[in-house]
Amino acid sequence: MLDITRAEFDDKFDVSIRLMEDTGWVKHINIYDRKNNKKYEARLYWNYNEGYSMGWDNDAPPEAQRPDFEYVLDATMDGLTI
């Protein structure tokens, strides 16, 4: 079956947005471990279906493996600005 073209689609269908939901976000963050003088860089992801996850640019602190690390991290950032 051939791919549908934009022209073919526009010729047949009218489309309107009924509702738009933002179902996820990404925060690029820096975490500084004062006790070990170490900086971590990461991305904190959240989406409606999967919840929280992390992407680390370098190694992660050991605490990152503990339950609720991402939730507490996000709560810590409430009220911070770029």
GUKOLSE-507225 format. One record per atom (N, C-alpha, C): residue number from 1; x, y, z. Coordinates in nm, 4 decimals, padded with zeros to 6 digits. Example, Ala and Ser with C-alpha at 12.3 -4.5 7.8 and 13.67 -1.06 7.14 Angstrom:
<rec resi="1" u="01.3190" v="-00.5690" w="00.7800"/>
<rec resi="1" u="01.2300" v="-00.4500" w="00.7800"/>
<rec resi="1" u="01.3200" v="-00.3300" w="00.7800"/>
<rec resi="2" u="01.2850" v="-00.2250" w="00.7080"/>
<rec resi="2" u="01.3670" v="-00.1060" w="00.7140"/>
<rec resi="2" u="01.2900" v="00.0030" w="00.7870"/>
END
This chain:
<rec resi="1" u="00.0834" v="-00.1167" w="00.0000"/>
<rec resi="1" u="00.0000" v="00.0000" w="00.0000"/>
<rec resi="1" u="00.0892" v="00.1248" w="00.0000"/>
<rec resi="2" u="00.0547" v="00.2233" w="-00.0782"/>
<rec resi="2" u="00.1336" v="00.3465" w="-00.0896"/>
<rec resi="2" u="00.1091" v="00.4390" w="00.0286"/>
<rec resi="3" u="00.2118" v="00.5161" w="00.0637"/>
<rec resi="3" u="00.1966" v="00.6183" w="00.1668"/>
<rec resi="3" u="00.0939" v="00.7213" w="00.1206"/>
<rec resi="4" u="00.0143" v="00.7708" w="00.2156"/>
<rec resi="4" u="-00.0801" v="00.8769" w="00.1820"/>
<rec resi="4" u="-00.0037" v="01.0082" w="00.1684"/>
<rec resi="5" u="-00.0427" v="01.0897" w="00.0750"/>
<rec resi="5" u="00.0216" v="01.2202" w="00.0562"/>
<rec resi="5" u="-00.0581" v="01.3272" w="00.1285"/>
<rec resi="6" u="00.0057" v="01.4386" w="00.1538"/>
<rec resi="6" u="-00.0631" v="01.5502" w="00.2180"/>
<rec resi="6" u="-00.1780" v="01.5984" w="00.1299"/>
<rec resi="7" u="-00.1570" v="01.6074" w="-00.0002"/>
<rec resi="7" u="-00.2614" v="01.6529" w="-00.0927"/>
<rec resi="7" u="-00.3825" v="01.5590" w="-00.0877"/>
<rec resi="8" u="-00.3568" v="01.4299" w="-00.0880"/>
<rec resi="8" u="-00.4658" v="01.3319" w="-00.0810"/>
<rec resi="8" u="-00.5408" v="01.3439" w="00.0517"/>
<rec resi="9" u="-00.4675" v="01.3596" w="00.1586"/>
<rec resi="9" u="-00.5287" v="01.3744" w="00.2907"/>
<rec resi="9" u="-00.6171" v="01.4987" w="00.2958"/>
<rec resi="10" u="-00.5601" v="01.6135" w="00.2510"/>
<rec resi="10" u="-00.6341" v="01.7402" w="00.2530"/>
<rec resi="10" u="-00.7577" v="01.7360" w="00.1642"/>
<rec resi="11" u="-00.7518" v="01.6593" w="00.0554"/>
<rec resi="11" u="-00.8641" v="01.6493" w="-00.0366"/>
<rec resi="11" u="-00.9814" v="01.5738" w="00.0267"/>
<rec resi="12" u="-00.9530" v="01.4862" w="00.1228"/>
<rec resi="12" u="-01.0581" v="01.4017" w="00.1785"/>
<rec resi="12" u="-01.1029" v="01.4401" w="00.3185"/>
<rec resi="13" u="-01.0129" v="01.4904" w="00.4022"/>
<rec resi="13" u="-01.0435" v="01.5078" w="00.5440"/>
<rec resi="13" u="-01.0411" v="01.6532" w="00.5879"/>
<rec resi="14" u="-01.1289" v="01.6865" w="00.6817"/>
<rec resi="14" u="-01.1241" v="01.8101" w="00.7585"/>
<rec resi="14" u="-01.0838" v="01.7710" w="00.9004"/>
<rec resi="15" u="-00.9925" v="01.8450" w="00.9597"/>
<rec resi="15" u="-00.9426" v="01.8114" w="01.0926"/>
<rec resi="15" u="-00.9557" v="01.9317" w="01.1835"/>
<rec resi="16" u="-00.9991" v="01.9085" w="01.3060"/>
<rec resi="16" u="-01.0007" v="02.0126" w="01.4082"/>
<rec resi="16" u="-00.9486" v="01.9520" w="01.5383"/>
<rec resi="17" u="-00.8898" v="02.0342" w="01.6214"/>
<rec resi="17" u="-00.8383" v="01.9873" w="01.7498"/>
<rec resi="17" u="-00.9518" v="01.9926" w="01.8507"/>
<rec resi="18" u="-00.9797" v="01.8803" w="01.9105"/>
<rec resi="18" u="-01.0855" v="01.8697" w="02.0103"/>
<rec resi="18" u="-01.0312" v="01.9011" w="02.1494"/>
<rec resi="19" u="-00.9113" v="01.8518" w="02.1769"/>
<rec resi="19" u="-00.8481" v="01.8714" w="02.3065"/>
<rec resi="19" u="-00.6994" v="01.8470" w="02.2889"/>
<rec resi="20" u="-00.6175" v="01.9270" w="02.3559"/>
<rec resi="20" u="-00.4731" v="01.9036" w="02.3513"/>
<rec resi="20" u="-00.4237" v="01.8854" w="02.4931"/>
<rec resi="21" u="-00.3478" v="01.7791" w="02.5166"/>
<rec resi="21" u="-00.2935" v="01.7506" w="02.6484"/>
<rec resi="21" u="-00.1420" v="01.7452" w="02.6418"/>
<rec resi="22" u="-00.0762" v="01.8104" w="02.7353"/>
<rec resi="22" u="00.0681" v="01.7934" w="02.7511"/>
<rec resi="22" u="00.0866" v="01.6724" w="02.8406"/>
<rec resi="23" u="00.1496" v="01.5694" w="02.7890"/>
<rec resi="23" u="00.1601" v="01.4449" w="02.8635"/>
<rec resi="23" u="00.3019" v="01.4122" w="02.9079"/>
<rec resi="24" u="00.3940" v="01.5073" w="02.8943"/>
<rec resi="24" u="00.5297" v="01.4816" w="02.9388"/>
<rec resi="24" u="00.6167" v="01.6052" w="02.9314"/>
<rec resi="25" u="00.7333" v="01.5974" w="02.9957"/>
<rec resi="25" u="00.8305" v="01.7055" w="02.9911"/>
<rec resi="25" u="00.9702" v="01.6506" w="03.0197"/>
<rec resi="26" u="01.0706" v="01.7364" w="02.9958"/>
<rec resi="26" u="01.2109" v="01.7057" w="03.0244"/>
<rec resi="26" u="01.2721" v="01.8271" w="03.0929"/>
<rec resi="27" u="01.3473" v="01.8034" w="03.2001"/>
<rec resi="27" u="01.4220" v="01.9096" w="03.2681"/>
<rec resi="27" u="01.5703" v="01.8735" w="03.2618"/>
<rec resi="28" u="01.6520" v="01.9647" w="03.2096"/>
<rec resi="28" u="01.7973" v="01.9467" w="03.2055"/>
<rec resi="28" u="01.8503" v="02.0044" w="03.3367"/>
<rec resi="29" u="01.9196" v="01.9222" w="03.4137"/>
<rec resi="29" u="01.9550" v="01.9637" w="03.5492"/>
<rec resi="29" u="02.1032" v="01.9406" w="03.5798"/>
<rec resi="30" u="02.1515" v="02.0140" w="03.6781"/>
<rec resi="30" u="02.2827" v="01.9939" w="03.7377"/>
<rec resi="30" u="02.2601" v="01.9628" w="03.8851"/>
<rec resi="31" u="02.3304" v="01.8641" w="03.9344"/>
<rec resi="31" u="02.3251" v="01.8282" w="04.0760"/>
<rec resi="31" u="02.4673" v="01.8347" w="04.1287"/>
<rec resi="32" u="02.4864" v="01.9079" w="04.2362"/>
<rec resi="32" u="02.6198" v="01.9192" w="04.2956"/>
<rec resi="32" u="02.6207" v="01.8475" w="04.4296"/>
<rec resi="33" u="02.7078" v="01.7492" w="04.4430"/>
<rec resi="33" u="02.7265" v="01.6747" w="04.5675"/>
<rec resi="33" u="02.8293" v="01.7503" w="04.6509"/>
<rec resi="34" u="02.7825" v="01.8231" w="04.7500"/>
<rec resi="34" u="02.8708" v="01.9056" w="04.8330"/>
<rec resi="34" u="02.9710" v="01.8221" w="04.9126"/>
<rec resi="35" u="02.9282" v="01.7062" w="04.9608"/>
<rec resi="35" u="03.0162" v="01.6244" w="05.0446"/>
<rec resi="35" u="03.1315" v="01.5631" w="04.9658"/>
<rec resi="36" u="03.1091" v="01.5316" w="04.8398"/>
<rec resi="36" u="03.2128" v="01.4682" w="04.7576"/>
<rec resi="36" u="03.2685" v="01.5600" w="04.6495"/>
<rec resi="37" u="03.2249" v="01.6871" w="04.6493"/>
<rec resi="37" u="03.2728" v="01.7845" w="04.5523"/>
<rec resi="37" u="03.2619" v="01.7303" w="04.4096"/>
<rec resi="38" u="03.1419" v="01.6826" w="04.3755"/>
<rec resi="38" u="03.1212" v="01.6221" w="04.2448"/>
<rec resi="38" u="02.9949" v="01.6785" w="04.1816"/>
<rec resi="39" u="03.0039" v="01.7063" w="04.0500"/>
<rec resi="39" u="02.8905" v="01.7593" w="03.9751"/>
<rec resi="39" u="02.8348" v="01.6509" w="03.8834"/>
<rec resi="40" u="02.7034" v="01.6385" w="03.8826"/>
<rec resi="40" u="02.6337" v="01.5454" w="03.7944"/>
<rec resi="40" u="02.5453" v="01.6257" w="03.6999"/>
<rec resi="41" u="02.5381" v="01.5835" w="03.5766"/>
<rec resi="41" u="02.4510" v="01.6459" w="03.4778"/>
<rec resi="41" u="02.3553" v="01.5394" w="03.4264"/>
<rec resi="42" u="02.2281" v="01.5783" w="03.4159"/>
<rec resi="42" u="02.1280" v="01.4785" w="03.3784"/>
<rec resi="42" u="02.0053" v="01.5443" w="03.3178"/>
<rec resi="43" u="01.9177" v="01.4585" w="03.2711"/>
<rec resi="43" u="01.7861" v="01.4998" w="03.2248"/>
<rec resi="43" u="01.6838" v="01.4211" w="03.3044"/>
<rec resi="44" u="01.5891" v="01.4919" w="03.3624"/>
<rec resi="44" u="01.4789" v="01.4286" w="03.4344"/>
<rec resi="44" u="01.3593" v="01.4287" w="03.3419"/>
<rec resi="45" u="01.3079" v="01.3105" w="03.3135"/>
<rec resi="45" u="01.1940" v="01.2949" w="03.2239"/>
<rec resi="45" u="01.0699" v="01.2578" w="03.3042"/>
<rec resi="46" u="00.9563" v="01.3063" w="03.2620"/>
<rec resi="46" u="00.8294" v="01.2614" w="03.3166"/>
<rec resi="46" u="00.7292" v="01.2538" w="03.2030"/>
<rec resi="47" u="00.6516" v="01.1468" w="03.2015"/>
<rec resi="47" u="00.5395" v="01.1415" w="03.1095"/>
<rec resi="47" u="00.4234" v="01.0684" w="03.1756"/>
<rec resi="48" u="00.3071" v="01.0954" w="03.1245"/>
<rec resi="48" u="00.1818" v="01.0480" w="03.1824"/>
<rec resi="48" u="00.1764" v="00.8962" w="03.1938"/>
<rec resi="49" u="00.2308" v="00.8251" w="03.0983"/>
<rec resi="49" u="00.2206" v="00.6798" w="03.0966"/>
<rec resi="49" u="00.3298" v="00.6087" w="03.1754"/>
<rec resi="50" u="00.4505" v="00.6644" w="03.1754"/>
<rec resi="50" u="00.5648" v="00.5941" w="03.2344"/>
<rec resi="50" u="00.6109" v="00.6510" w="03.3686"/>
<rec resi="51" u="00.5710" v="00.7724" w="03.4024"/>
<rec resi="51" u="00.6208" v="00.8348" w="03.5246"/>
<rec resi="51" u="00.7581" v="00.8960" w="03.5023"/>
<rec resi="52" u="00.8434" v="00.8903" w="03.6055"/>
<rec resi="52" u="00.9762" v="00.9513" w="03.6002"/>
<rec resi="52" u="01.0811" v="00.8550" w="03.5444"/>
<rec resi="53" u="01.1822" v="00.9127" w="03.4794"/>
<rec resi="53" u="01.3041" v="00.8402" w="03.4437"/>
<rec resi="53" u="01.4166" v="00.9422" w="03.4329"/>
<rec resi="54" u="01.5405" v="00.8926" w="03.4352"/>
<rec resi="54" u="01.6573" v="00.9799" w="03.4309"/>
<rec resi="54" u="01.7478" v="00.9402" w="03.3163"/>
<rec resi="55" u="01.8144" v="01.0384" w="03.2595"/>
<rec resi="55" u="01.9209" v="01.0169" w="03.1628"/>
<rec resi="55" u="02.0426" v="01.0924" w="03.2130"/>
<rec resi="56" u="02.1496" v="01.0212" w="03.2414"/>
<rec resi="56" u="02.2695" v="01.0819" w="03.2994"/>
<rec resi="56" u="02.3724" v="01.1103" w="03.1916"/>
<rec resi="57" u="02.4323" v="01.2306" w="03.1953"/>
<rec resi="57" u="02.5370" v="01.2680" w="03.1001"/>
<rec resi="57" u="02.6722" v="01.2116" w="03.1427"/>
<rec resi="58" u="02.6880" v="01.1873" w="03.2695"/>
<rec resi="58" u="02.8080" v="01.1233" w="03.3227"/>
<rec resi="58" u="02.7597" v="01.0184" w="03.4220"/>
<rec resi="59" u="02.8434" v="00.9744" w="03.5125"/>
<rec resi="59" u="02.7967" v="00.8753" w="03.6090"/>
<rec resi="59" u="02.6895" v="00.9357" w="03.7004"/>
<rec resi="60" u="02.6139" v="00.8506" w="03.7642"/>
<rec resi="60" u="02.5051" v="00.8932" w="03.8517"/>
<rec resi="60" u="02.5457" v="00.8716" w="03.9971"/>
<rec resi="61" u="02.4924" v="00.9526" w="04.0875"/>
<rec resi="61" u="02.5210" v="00.9276" w="04.2286"/>
<rec resi="61" u="02.4556" v="00.7960" w="04.2719"/>
<rec resi="62" u="02.5129" v="00.7280" w="04.3691"/>
<rec resi="62" u="02.4555" v="00.6002" w="04.4139"/>
<rec resi="62" u="02.3098" v="00.6133" w="04.4591"/>
<rec resi="63" u="02.2753" v="00.7268" w="04.5142"/>
<rec resi="63" u="02.1379" v="00.7480" w="04.5618"/>
<rec resi="63" u="02.0357" v="00.7442" w="04.4497"/>
<rec resi="64" u="02.0798" v="00.7619" w="04.3254"/>
<rec resi="64" u="01.9877" v="00.7621" w="04.2118"/>
<rec resi="64" u="01.9187" v="00.6274" w="04.1943"/>
<rec resi="65" u="01.9732" v="00.5217" w="04.2529"/>
<rec resi="65" u="01.9127" v="00.3890" w="04.2438"/>
<rec resi="65" u="01.8039" v="00.3666" w="04.3492"/>
<rec resi="66" u="01.7937" v="00.4568" w="04.4422"/>
<rec resi="66" u="01.6959" v="00.4400" w="04.5507"/>
<rec resi="66" u="01.5564" v="00.4803" w="04.5063"/>
<rec resi="67" u="01.4534" v="00.4152" w="04.5629"/>
<rec resi="67" u="01.3153" v="00.4500" w="04.5284"/>
<rec resi="67" u="01.2857" v="00.5977" w="04.5557"/>
<rec resi="68" u="01.2079" v="00.6559" w="04.4691"/>
<rec resi="68" u="01.1598" v="00.7939" w="04.4786"/>
<rec resi="68" u="01.2670" v="00.9001" w="04.4582"/>
<rec resi="69" u="01.3880" v="00.8639" w="04.4132"/>
<rec resi="69" u="01.4916" v="00.9642" w="04.3891"/>
<rec resi="69" u="01.4418" v="01.0716" w="04.2921"/>
<rec resi="70" u="01.3818" v="01.0297" w="04.1799"/>
<rec resi="70" u="01.3349" v="01.1246" w="04.0789"/>
<rec resi="70" u="01.2247" v="01.2141" w="04.1337"/>
<rec resi="71" u="01.1341" v="01.1566" w="04.2108"/>
<rec resi="71" u="01.0241" v="01.2344" w="04.2685"/>
<rec resi="71" u="01.0774" v="01.3409" w="04.3635"/>
<rec resi="72" u="01.1692" v="01.3031" w="04.4516"/>
<rec resi="72" u="01.2264" v="01.3995" w="04.5467"/>
<rec resi="72" u="01.3067" v="01.5056" w="04.4724"/>
<rec resi="73" u="01.3811" v="01.4655" w="04.3696"/>
<rec resi="73" u="01.4559" v="01.5612" w="04.2880"/>
<rec resi="73" u="01.3616" v="01.6633" w="04.2258"/>
<rec resi="74" u="01.2531" v="01.6180" w="04.1663"/>
<rec resi="74" u="01.1570" v="01.7090" w="04.1045"/>
<rec resi="74" u="01.0948" v="01.8015" w="04.2084"/>
<rec resi="75" u="01.0584" v="01.7483" w="04.3231"/>
<rec resi="75" u="00.9999" v="01.8305" w="04.4290"/>
<rec resi="75" u="01.0986" v="01.9363" w="04.4780"/>
<rec resi="76" u="01.2285" v="01.9022" w="04.4807"/>
<rec resi="76" u="01.3323" v="01.9964" w="04.5217"/>
<rec resi="76" u="01.3408" v="02.1134" w="04.4250"/>
<rec resi="77" u="01.3131" v="02.0886" w="04.2980"/>
<rec resi="77" u="01.3242" v="02.1921" w="04.1954"/>
<rec resi="77" u="01.2033" v="02.2844" w="04.1885"/>
<rec resi="78" u="01.0942" v="02.2513" w="04.2583"/>
<rec resi="78" u="00.9774" v="02.3398" w="04.2554"/>
<rec resi="78" u="01.0176" v="02.4797" w="04.3006"/>
<rec resi="79" u="00.9828" v="02.5767" w="04.2237"/>
<rec resi="79" u="01.0129" v="02.7153" w="04.2566"/>
<rec resi="79" u="01.1478" v="02.7636" w="04.2061"/>
<rec resi="80" u="01.2338" v="02.6745" w="04.1564"/>
<rec resi="80" u="01.3610" v="02.7176" w="04.0988"/>
<rec resi="80" u="01.3359" v="02.7763" w="03.9604"/>
<rec resi="81" u="01.4173" v="02.8699" w="03.9208"/>
<rec resi="81" u="01.4071" v="02.9273" w="03.7885"/>
<rec resi="81" u="01.5387" v="02.9068" w="03.7138"/>
<rec resi="82" u="01.5299" v="02.9189" w="03.5837"/>
<rec resi="82" u="01.6478" v="02.9005" w="03.4993"/>
<rec resi="82" u="01.7348" v="03.0240" w="03.5065"/>
END
